[in-house]
């Protein structure tokens, strides 16, 4: 099974980072369902800006936490916005 770490851009131009094993379904949940993250529910619509794939959930979660610790400027570099 593949796992994904992803970055969403919210309607208010903030970024949200998460991980999942079903990327398309998770983005749909962020946009349309109550099961989307509380942070994104208030900032819809969201768009998928970036993702990486991993073989294990542990690897994905480690990377997710590393991305969450980055500054906005570093996240923008990762997204090639700077």
N, C-alpha and C positions, 0 to 999 in steps of 0.2 A: 504494500500500500504506500502511496505517496502522501506526503504532508507538505503543506504550503505555509509560508510566512508571507503576509501581504500588507500593503499600505493602501489605505483608502483616502481619497480627498473628499472632505465634507463640503456641504454647500456654503459654510462660513469660512472656507479656505483653510481649515485646520486639517491635520493628518491623524489618522487612526491606524494603529498597527495591531495585527492579530495573527492567529494561526488556525489551520483547519485541515481536514482531510478531503474536503469537497469544496473547492474554491468557488465555483459558479453558484452553488446552492447557498453558500455562506454570504456572498455579496447580495444575493436576492433577499436573504433574511435581514441583512442590514438595512435594505431599502424598503421592505414591504411588511415585515412581520414583527410581532412583539418580541420574538426571540432574538432579534438583533440586539447588539450591545446598547446599553442605556445611553452611552455617549453619542452614538450615531443616530439613535432614534430622534434626538432633538436637533439633528443637523442634516437631515435628509434633503435632497438626494445625495448619495455618495457615489463616487466613481472609483473603480480599481485603477490605481496608478502604477503599481509595482508588485511583483511577487517573485519568490524563490522556491525551489522544490528541495525536499529532503527525504531521506529514506526512513527516518524514525521520528516519532513524535518528540523524543528528547532533543534531537538535533534542532528541530524546528522551534521548540520552546526556548532553547538556549539562544538561538539567533533572534527570535522575537524580543526577548529581554534585552539583548545587545542593541537592537534597533531602537527600542523604547528609551534607552539611555542616551541616544544621540541627541545633539542639539537640532533645532529646526534647520539651521544652515547645513548641517551634515546630512540630514534627511533629504533636503533639497538637492544636494550633490549626488546622493544615491539615486534620486529620481532624475538626475541630469537637468535640473531646473536652474542651476547656477553655472 
